[in-house]
């Protein structure tokens, strides 16, 4: 009898203790960057032009740091030129829009251009390593 009463207590205790917790609801993020920082949405276009293929090109916003807004980071290895890409960016005002061109042959010239909402914000011509930065305004 004693053994039976132990099992009668143990079985309900097992089912109560193994009850699954309810899911924690996801709270939608109200901003797409740093909380409390001015936000915006921009159409960004990257362009690289030249007569030969560079070793590599990197297009990115904030070096891919997602805490400042939506993610954008692309690398192209020996791409044919003209190289263009665009994205819609939601994030912090004054976020950095970056083009990096790498080429070991420093006699070859490349032109980098960044457009923000279809307006030219920066254009730079150089060779070897070109680092072009614009900002979301």
PyMOL commands that set and color helices and strands:
alter all, ss='L'
color gray80, all
select helices_A, chain A and resi 2-17+62-64+66-68
alter helices_A, ss='H'
color red, helices_A
select strands_A, chain A and resi 39-50+56-61+73-77+83-92+96-102+109-116+119-127+129-135
alter strands_A, ss='S'
color yellow, strands_A
deselect
rebuild
show_as cartoon
